[in-house]
Amino acid sequence: MDGSRQRRRGDTRQRIQDVAVELFAEQGYEKTSLREIAERLDVTKAALYYHFKTKEDILISLFQDLTRPMDELIEWGKGQPHTLETKQELLTRYSEALTAAAPLFRFMQENQATIRELSIGESFKDRMLGMLDIIKEPDAALTDQVRCVSALFTMHAGMFALKDMEGDPEDKRKAVLEVAIDLVTRAHAGATESPDESPTESL
């Protein structure tokens, strides 16, 4: 019985999050009220308050759901050998995490001012730096560091820029991942080149 109640509470929380993201995307975070979220859910405001007291609480919970797999991924990457295979696997897993959180990530891209005001952006930046530490070599040349940064931004931009492009979502995800992996692979190869090799020779 307790388990059933827990599942129902979990389902309601998820429904609130899903509807909130829909409304935030449709009319903007600032213009969306808790009353509107409750009305679309067809629940009372009291029922909504049971789970979330403010819009900010909903947004922070959504962000936590996105960053939890990122934290797990960073922790996993830190315990792996610093090989190309590890870097490629990290990008593959991150691609899957982004796909699962696509509506929220698009909201973050479109509402960057709000994200900054809530201090969520700084926390997200810290996690991105943690991932960057795993996919780039400590002594990488500047060009290769840029490639690694670009790999992560390619994955983010792909989530946002390709959403309205025709094509199968999974095919688009794989295409973005392929480009990101190619950038990191080139950066990894650059880090293993001899010191006297010209950087332009690998371009």
C-alpha angles and dihedrals in degrees: 000000000000089000091054092051090049091052091049091051089049092049092050092049090051092048091051091051093048094049092044092054090049092053094042088054094045101047107005133263096269094051095049118092131197087242091060091049090051092048094052089048089047092230133119122263087243090060089050092049089055088070104024130018097193142015087251090058089055093048093047091050089052091050091049090053089053096045097045093076089043090055090048090049093050091048090050092048093051090058095051130085112267093250134137089250091058091050093049092048091050091053091047092052092045090052090056092048091051091050091053090051097038099129092050094045092052088051090052091051093050097042104042094143091057091047091053092049091054092049089238091118094061092050091049090049090055090054092049089053089051090055091045090056089059099048098043129063116245093237097036119148115254092254091055092046088054090050091055093047089047091052091060093043090048089059092049094045090048091058090053107032099042099047093094096038117107116253143076111307092225092051090051091049091052092047092053091046091050091055092047092049091048091055093050092044091054091047091050091049090049091054091057096050120109114268094243094055113110113245090226091060091071094050 
